[in-house]
Amino acid sequence: MNITLWKIGLALVVSVLVLFLGVAVAIAPIYIAVFSVIPIFLVIAFTQFRIGVLIVLFFATGIIPSQLTPKFSLGGGDVQVEELLFGILLIVCLIRMALNKNHFINNSVYYPIYFFFLLSILATLIGIGNQNKYNFILIDLRTVFYWLYAFLLAISIQNEKELNSAIKILIILSTILSTVVILQSLLGIQLLSRGRLTGLHTLDKTVGVSRSQFGGLISLAVFAFILTLTRVARKEMPTLIGLLCSSILGLSIVLSFGRGIWAAAFLSVLTASIWLGFRSFVRIWAVLMTLGITSTLIALIVTPEYVDAAVSRIFSVRQEVSEGRSYEWRKLENAHAIQTIKEHPVFGVGIGGEYKRPERNYKFVEMGEQETFMMHNSWLWLMFKFGIIGIVFPIWLTIAVFYKARKLNTSLSIASASALLTPIVAGGTQMEWATRFGILCIATMVGFLIANSNVAQK
C-alpha cells in the first residue's frame, strides 16, 4: 500500500512539473522557459543519466510540437531543446567521469570518430583561414557536435538490465514516431516538428498521395525495424509484439517513398537475415512476406492509390534517370562538387565552405539559402569539406562496427551493423552524413553497439 501511494505521489509531482513547464514554455519569456527546463533535467541527468540521454533522442524526433519547446537563436540558427539538454548531459558526463573512473572510452569503434574530430578541427582552421561564412561554419560544427551522442549513450548504459531497458525504449520511441509519420500521410496533416509532409511527385507529376518524411531520422526507424526482426527471429521478444512493432515501422519506411531508402533498407534487412543463419533467415522473410501481402491487400481495399504510388516509384527509376528533375539536379550538384574537390584535393574547402555559385537561373529547382554549401551526396560532401581523406572516416567506421559486431554476434550488434548499411548506401543520394539528425541516427546505432561491447566485457 505504501509503495502504491509513493508511486501515486511521484506521478502527481511529475505531472505538476510537466504542467508548469508547459505553461512556462507557452506564455513566459524564453529565458524563463529555458531556466524551467534546466533544473528539472539536471535532476534527471544526475540521478538517471541513461533516461536523460534517451530524452534527448525523444525531443529530437519532433513528437513534441516546436511551439511547446524552448529555443533561442545562436549563429547558424535556432538552438533546439535537444541541443540544450545535450550540452547539459555533456557537462554532467564529465563530472560523472571525474568521480567514477569505471567508464569505457577506449573502445576500438571510437577511433574513427576520434579521427573525424581531428579532421574537423583542421577543417575549422582551414574554414576560418578561407574566410568561410560564419553562420555556415557554425551549422557544420553543429553536425559534428552530434557525434558525441554515441559516447553519451554508451557511457549511460552500465549493465545488461539497463541495456535491455534502453533497447525497449528505443523500439517504443521509434514505433511511436513511425505511427505519427503514418498518420501524417493518411490525414495529410503535419504533426511532427521535424521532417516534411508534401505531395508525392514521381517524374515531376503529382500522384495523389502524401509523402511523409522523418526529417533525417529515417535510419532510426530502419534500425528499430531490423532490431525488432532479429529479436523476434531469436525468440528474444514476444512474436505478437514484434509483429505489431515491425509492421508499423515497416509501413512508415514505405510511406517515406524514398527509392534510395527502400533499396538501402532492403540491403540492411537482407544482411541481417543472412548473418543470423538459415532458420532465422526463413523466420524473418516469412514475417516480411506475411506483413507485405497483408498490408498490400488492405491497402488495395482501403487506399489503392498508395499501392499505385509505390509501384510507380519502383518502376520509374529508369525513366527518372533519363528525364527526372531531381536526378538532373543531383547530377549538377555532383559535377560542381567534383570540380571543387579537384581544386582542393588535399584539405578541402574547410568547415562552412561552399562548393559552387548559386544556380539562380536553374529552371527546375527553387533554390534555398544554403544550396551552395549543402548537397545531397554525403560522400562528395565529406571530400569537398575535409579533402580526399574525409572519405576514410565512414569506411573506417563501417569496418570497425562490423568487426565489433562479428565478435559480439548478439541481436543488438547484428542490427547495429546491418542498419548502418542504410545511411552508407543512401549517403550516395542523401545527406545522411551531413545533417544533425542523420548523424544522430548513426551515433545511436554506434552507441548501442559500444554499450553492448562494454556490458559484455564486464
C-alpha positions in Angstrom: 0.0 0.0 0.0 2.8 2.4 0.9 4.6 1.6 -2.4 1.3 2.4 -4.3 0.9 5.7 -2.5 4.5 6.6 -3.2 4.1 5.9 -6.9 0.9 8.0 -7.0 2.7 10.8 -5.2 5.6 10.6 -7.6 3.2 10.7 -10.6 1.5 13.8 -9.2 4.8 15.6 -8.7 5.9 14.8 -12.2 2.5 15.9 -13.6 2.8 19.2 -11.8 6.3 19.8 -13.1 5.3 18.9 -16.7 2.3 21.2 -16.4 4.4 24.0 -15.0 7.0 23.5 -17.8 4.3 23.5 -20.5 2.8 26.8 -19.2 6.2 28.4 -18.8 7.1 27.5 -22.4 3.7 28.6 -23.8 3.3 32.0 -22.1 6.6 33.0 -20.4 9.6 34.8 -22.0 12.1 32.3 -23.5 14.7 32.8 -20.7 12.2 31.7 -18.1 11.2 28.7 -20.2 14.8 27.7 -20.6 15.6 28.0 -16.9 12.5 26.0 -16.2 13.9 23.1 -18.2 17.4 23.2 -16.8 16.8 22.3 -13.1 14.4 19.6 -13.9 16.7 18.0 -16.4 19.7 18.3 -14.1 18.0 16.2 -11.5 17.2 13.6 -14.2 20.8 13.7 -15.6 22.4 13.2 -12.2 20.0 10.5 -10.9 19.0 8.7 -14.1 21.7 9.6 -16.7 20.5 6.9 -19.1 17.0 8.3 -19.1 18.4 11.8 -19.7 20.3 10.5 -22.8 17.1 8.9 -24.2 15.1 12.1 -23.5 17.4 13.9 -25.9 16.5 11.4 -28.6 12.8 11.8 -27.7 12.9 15.6 -28.2 14.9 15.2 -31.4 12.1 13.2 -33.1 9.9 16.3 -33.1 7.0 14.5 -31.5 6.5 17.4 -29.1 5.3 20.4 -31.1 8.0 23.0 -31.6 5.7 25.7 -30.1 5.9 23.9 -26.8 9.7 23.6 -26.6 12.1 26.4 -25.8 14.7 27.5 -28.3 16.9 30.5 -28.8 18.9 31.9 -31.8 22.7 31.4 -32.0 24.8 31.9 -35.0 23.8 29.3 -37.6 20.1 29.1 -36.5 17.9 28.2 -33.5 19.3 26.1 -30.7 16.7 23.4 -30.2 15.7 22.0 -26.8 17.5 18.7 -27.5 20.8 20.6 -28.1 20.3 22.5 -24.8 19.8 19.2 -23.0 22.6 17.6 -24.9 25.0 20.3 -23.6 23.8 19.7 -20.1 24.4 16.0 -20.4 28.0 16.6 -21.6 28.7 18.6 -18.5 27.1 16.0 -16.2 29.0 13.3 -18.1 32.4 15.0 -17.4 31.5 15.3 -13.7 30.5 11.6 -13.5 33.6 10.5 -15.3 35.8 12.6 -12.9 34.0 11.0 -9.9 33.8 7.5 -11.3 36.8 6.0 -13.2 34.8 2.9 -14.3 33.9 4.3 -17.7 34.8 2.8 -21.1 36.1 5.4 -23.6 38.8 3.2 -25.2 36.6 1.1 -27.4 38.0 0.5 -30.9 34.8 1.7 -32.5 35.6 5.2 -31.1 38.8 5.5 -33.0 37.3 6.6 -36.4 35.2 9.1 -34.6 38.3 10.5 -32.8 39.9 10.7 -36.3 36.9 12.6 -37.6 37.1 15.1 -34.7 40.8 15.8 -35.6 39.8 16.3 -39.2 37.0 18.7 -38.1 39.5 20.8 -36.0 41.8 21.0 -39.1 38.8 21.8 -41.4 37.6 24.5 -39.0 41.0 26.2 -39.1 41.0 26.0 -42.9 37.5 27.3 -43.0 38.4 30.3 -40.8 41.5 30.9 -42.9 39.5 30.8 -46.1 37.0 33.3 -44.5 34.1 31.0 -45.0 30.7 32.4 -43.9 30.4 32.5 -40.1 26.9 31.1 -40.0 27.9 28.2 -42.4 30.8 27.3 -40.1 28.5 27.1 -37.1 26.0 25.0 -39.0 28.7 22.5 -40.0 30.1 22.4 -36.5 26.6 21.6 -35.1 26.6 18.4 -37.2 30.0 17.4 -35.9 28.7 18.0 -32.3 26.1 15.3 -32.7 28.7 12.5 -33.0 29.2 13.0 -29.2 25.8 11.3 -28.7 27.5 7.9 -29.4 29.7 8.5 -26.3 26.9 9.6 -24.1 24.7 6.7 -25.0 27.4 4.1 -24.5 28.6 5.6 -21.2 25.0 5.8 -19.9 24.5 2.1 -20.0 26.3 0.2 -17.3 24.8 -3.3 -17.2 22.7 -5.8 -19.1 19.5 -4.7 -17.3 20.0 -1.1 -18.4 20.9 -2.2 -21.9 17.7 -4.3 -22.3 15.6 -1.4 -20.9 17.3 1.1 -23.4 16.5 -1.3 -26.3 12.8 -1.4 -25.3 12.7 2.3 -25.0 14.3 2.7 -28.4 11.8 0.4 -30.1 8.8 2.0 -28.4 10.0 5.5 -29.3 10.7 4.5 -32.9 7.3 2.9 -33.1 5.5 6.0 -31.8 7.5 8.2 -34.2 6.6 5.8 -37.1 2.9 5.9 -36.1 2.9 9.7 -36.3 4.6 9.5 -39.7 1.9 7.2 -41.0 -0.9 9.3 -39.6 0.7 12.4 -41.3 0.5 10.7 -44.6 -3.0 9.3 -44.2 -4.5 12.5 -42.8 -2.5 15.0 -44.8 -1.7 17.0 -41.7 1.8 18.0 -40.4 2.1 16.5 -36.9 5.9 16.4 -36.4 8.1 19.4 -35.8 10.8 17.6 -37.8 10.5 16.3 -41.3 8.2 17.3 -44.2 4.8 16.4 -45.4 4.5 17.0 -49.1 2.6 15.8 -52.1 4.3 12.8 -53.8 5.8 13.6 -57.1 7.0 10.9 -59.5 8.7 12.0 -62.7 7.6 15.6 -61.7 3.9 14.6 -61.6 1.7 14.6 -58.5 0.4 11.1 -57.9 -2.3 12.0 -55.4 -0.9 10.8 -52.0 1.1 12.5 -49.3 4.7 11.8 -48.7 5.6 11.8 -45.0 9.3 12.1 -44.2 11.2 11.7 -41.0 13.5 14.7 -41.3 16.7 12.8 -41.1 15.5 10.2 -38.6 14.6 7.5 -41.2 17.7 5.5 -40.3 16.4 5.3 -36.7 13.2 3.6 -37.9 15.3 1.2 -40.0 17.5 0.4 -37.0 14.5 -0.3 -34.8 12.8 -2.4 -37.6 15.9 -4.6 -38.0 16.4 -4.9 -34.2 12.8 -6.0 -33.8 13.1 -8.6 -36.5 16.3 -10.0 -35.2 14.9 -10.3 -31.7 11.8 -12.0 -32.9 13.8 -14.4 -35.0 16.0 -15.3 -32.0 12.9 -15.5 -29.8 14.1 -12.7 -27.5 10.9 -10.8 -28.0 7.2 -11.9 -27.9 6.2 -12.6 -31.5 2.9 -10.7 -31.4 4.5 -7.5 -30.1 7.3 -7.9 -32.6 4.9 -8.3 -35.4 2.9 -5.2 -34.3 6.1 -3.0 -34.0 7.7 -4.2 -37.2 4.5 -3.7 -39.2 4.3 -0.1 -38.0 8.0 0.6 -38.5 8.0 -1.1 -42.0 4.9 0.8 -43.1 6.4 4.2 -42.1 9.6 3.4 -44.1 7.4 2.6 -47.2 5.4 5.8 -46.8 8.6 7.9 -46.9 8.6 7.0 -50.6 12.3 7.3 -50.9 13.7 4.9 -53.5 17.2 5.1 -52.1 16.0 4.4 -48.6 13.9 1.5 -49.8 17.0 -0.1 -51.5 19.2 0.6 -48.6 16.7 -0.7 -46.0 16.3 -3.9 -48.1 20.0 -4.4 -48.2 20.2 -3.9 -44.4 17.5 -6.4 -43.7 19.0 -8.9 -46.2 22.4 -8.6 -44.5 20.9 -9.1 -41.0 18.8 -12.1 -42.1 21.8 -13.9 -43.8 24.0 -13.1 -40.8 21.6 -14.7 -38.3 21.6 -18.1 -40.1 19.2 -20.2 -42.2 16.4 -20.7 -39.6 16.3 -17.0 -38.6 16.5 -16.1 -42.3 13.4 -18.1 -43.0 11.6 -16.7 -40.0 12.4 -13.1 -40.9 11.4 -13.4 -44.5 8.2 -15.3 -43.6 7.3 -12.4 -41.3 8.1 -9.8 -44.0 6.2 -11.6 -46.7 3.2 -12.0 -44.4 3.2 -8.4 -43.4 3.8 -7.3 -47.0 1.0 -9.3 -48.5 -1.5 -8.4 -45.7 -0.6 -4.7 -45.9 -1.0 -4.7 -49.7 -4.4 -6.4 -49.6 -5.7 -4.0 -47.0 -4.3 -1.0 -49.0 -5.9 -2.3 -52.2 -9.3 -2.3 -50.5 -9.0 0.9 -48.4 -6.4 3.1 -50.1 -5.5 1.7 -53.5 -3.8 5.0 -54.6 -0.9 4.2 -52.2 -0.3 0.9 -53.9 -0.3 2.6 -57.3 2.1 5.3 -55.9 4.5 2.7 -54.6 4.5 0.7 -57.8 5.0 3.8 -59.8 8.0 4.8 -57.7 9.6 1.4 -58.1 9.2 1.1 -61.9 10.0 4.7 -62.7 13.7 4.6 -61.7 15.0 4.1 -65.3 12.8 7.0 -66.6 13.8 9.2 -63.6 17.5 8.8 -64.6 16.8 10.0 -68.1 14.1 12.6 -67.5 13.7 13.4 -63.8 14.4 16.9 -62.5 15.5 15.5 -59.1 18.1 13.3 -60.7 19.2 16.1 -63.1 19.7 18.5 -60.1 21.8 15.9 -58.3 24.0 15.5 -61.4 24.6 19.2 -61.4 25.5 19.2 -57.7 27.9 16.3 -58.1 29.6 18.0 -61.1 30.2 21.1 -59.1 31.4 19.2 -56.1 33.8 17.1 -58.1 35.3 20.2 -59.7 35.7 21.8 -56.2 37.4 18.6 -55.0 39.8 18.7 -57.9 40.7 22.3 -57.0 41.1 21.5 -53.2 42.0 17.7 -53.1 44.2 17.6 -50.0 42.5 19.7 -47.3 39.2 20.6 -49.0 37.4 23.9 -48.6 37.1 23.6 -44.9 34.1 23.7 -42.5 31.5 26.0 -43.7 33.0 26.0 -47.2 30.9 26.4 -50.4 31.4 24.2 -53.5 29.6 26.3 -56.1 27.9 29.6 -57.0 24.1 29.9 -56.6 22.2 28.4 -59.5 19.6 31.2 -59.6 18.6 30.6 -63.2 18.2 26.8 -63.0 14.7 26.2 -64.5 13.6 23.2 -62.3 14.5 23.8 -58.7 13.6 26.5 -56.2 16.8 27.4 -54.5 17.4 27.5 -50.8 19.8 29.9 -49.0 22.1 27.0 -48.1 22.3 25.5 -51.6 26.0 26.5 -52.1 27.4 24.5 -49.2 24.9 21.7 -48.6 24.4 18.9 -51.1 22.7 15.5 -51.4 25.7 13.3 -51.9 27.2 12.7 -48.4 30.4 11.2 -49.8 31.2 14.2 -52.0 30.2 16.5 -49.1 32.8 14.8 -46.9 35.5 15.1 -49.6 35.0 18.8 -50.5 34.8 19.8 -46.9 37.7 17.7 -45.5 39.7 16.7 -48.6 40.0 13.2 -50.1 41.0 11.8 -46.7 37.5 12.7 -45.5 36.1 9.6 -47.1 38.3 7.5 -44.9 36.1 8.2 -41.9 32.8 6.4 -43.0 34.9 3.5 -44.4 36.9 3.1 -41.2 33.8 3.4 -39.0 31.9 0.8 -41.0 34.8 -1.7 -40.8 35.2 -1.1 -37.1 31.4 -1.6 -36.5 31.2 -4.8 -38.5 34.3 -6.2 -36.8 33.0 -5.5 -33.3 29.5 -6.8 -34.3 31.0 -10.1 -35.6 32.8 -10.6 -32.3 29.8 -10.0 -30.2 27.2 -11.7 -32.5 24.2 -10.5 -30.5 20.9 -9.4 -31.9 21.7 -5.9 -31.0 25.2 -5.9 -32.6 23.9 -7.6 -35.8 21.1 -5.0 -36.0 23.5 -2.1 -35.4 26.0 -3.2 -38.1 23.3 -4.2 -40.6 21.3 -0.9 -40.1 24.5 1.1 -40.7 24.3 0.0 -44.3 21.2 2.1 -44.8 23.0 5.5 -44.3 26.0 4.1 -46.1 24.1 3.2 -49.2 21.6 6.1 -49.0 24.6 8.5 -48.5 25.2 8.4 -52.2 22.0 10.4 -52.9 21.0 11.7 -49.4 22.6 14.0 -46.8 22.6 11.2 -44.2 26.2 12.1 -43.0 25.9 15.9 -43.4 22.8 16.7 -41.2 22.3 16.7 -37.5 19.6 14.2 -37.3 21.2 11.8 -39.9 24.3 11.8 -37.7 22.1 11.3 -34.5 20.7 8.1 -36.0 24.2 6.8 -36.9 25.5 7.8 -33.5 22.6 5.9 -31.9 23.5 2.7 -33.7 27.2 3.1 -32.8 26.4 4.0 -29.2 24.2 0.9 -28.7 26.9 -1.3 -30.2 29.6 0.1 -27.9 27.3 -0.3 -24.9 26.7 -3.9 -25.9 30.5 -4.4 -26.1 31.1 -2.7 -22.7 28.5 -4.8 -21.0 29.9 -8.0 -22.5 33.4 -7.0 -21.2 32.1 -6.5 -17.7 
